[in-house]
Amino acid sequence: MSHKVTAGPRAIDSGPVTRDGSPVDLYLRLPYLGEVELISAEIPNGASVLEMGCGVGRMTKELLAKGYYVTAIDNSPEMLAHVPPATTTICSNIEDLELKESFDAVLLASNLINVADDGLRTAQLKACRRHLKAAGRLLFERYDPTWLSTVEVGRIGTIGDIELFADGVSRRGTKVQICLRYEGPPGRWLQHSTVSVLDDEAVAACLSSGGFSNVWWINRTWGAATGVDNAA
């Protein structure tokens, strides 16, 4: 059963909200979940890392702690204001990024690959590719396609001391419109988004359109790939 979702970003409590509807205060409260330890085997020691969509720097801090040299990208100055000062920060849309350097690893986390706009996804992946060194690797995170295909209205679980609920879910083909509610001290937040379900075959096709090949999986949600001309 689908439940109608009212489109557009909205936060129940006051505080800045980014253009994509992400409440900054919420992201400051969400805990680190061990992602860097999970993917670090794919990143050489002392590597340069381009972190696309870094948010408030939840993963950035851990990348720095492991000795990586991090350039962090986000289109929200409110998010970037919280990123550790040891980081090179750039306020930009991912798809518009044009730096004069390349990196040992490019990180596309936070399920950004699930963006519903196919053209935007391809543009963002091409931006990742053009900033990756010849022997570099893309590390990306997606929504578990089984979860995204079956999630219904109700309580989902907890993230640290934050309780997570789905207040609305609507599906049309592979597109899922969802309203998530986060509750925990000291507030409540709503976040609306529309995303695409991407199974393994769909991910491989998306990455191919962005200039990547040789996709392999670290777990159900995290994967890696190399440039199409530099398969490992």
Secondary structure as GFF3:
##gff-version 3
##sequence-region A 1 232
A	DSSP	alpha_helix	24	29	.	.	.	ID=ss1
A	DSSP	alpha_helix	35	39	.	.	.	ID=ss2
A	DSSP	three_ten_helix	40	42	.	.	.	ID=ss3
A	DSSP	beta_strand	48	52	.	.	.	ID=ss4
A	DSSP	alpha_helix	60	65	.	.	.	ID=ss5
A	DSSP	beta_strand	69	74	.	.	.	ID=ss6
A	DSSP	alpha_helix	77	80	.	.	.	ID=ss7
A	DSSP	beta_strand	88	91	.	.	.	ID=ss8
A	DSSP	three_ten_helix	94	96	.	.	.	ID=ss9
A	DSSP	beta_strand	103	108	.	.	.	ID=ss10
A	DSSP	three_ten_helix	112	114	.	.	.	ID=ss11
A	DSSP	alpha_helix	118	130	.	.	.	ID=ss12
A	DSSP	beta_strand	132	141	.	.	.	ID=ss13
A	DSSP	alpha_helix	145	150	.	.	.	ID=ss14
A	DSSP	beta_strand	154	159	.	.	.	ID=ss15
A	DSSP	beta_strand	162	172	.	.	.	ID=ss16
A	DSSP	beta_strand	175	184	.	.	.	ID=ss17
A	DSSP	beta_strand	187	196	.	.	.	ID=ss18
A	DSSP	alpha_helix	200	209	.	.	.	ID=ss19
A	DSSP	beta_strand	212	217	.	.	.	ID=ss20
A	DSSP	beta_strand	222	227	.	.	.	ID=ss21
###
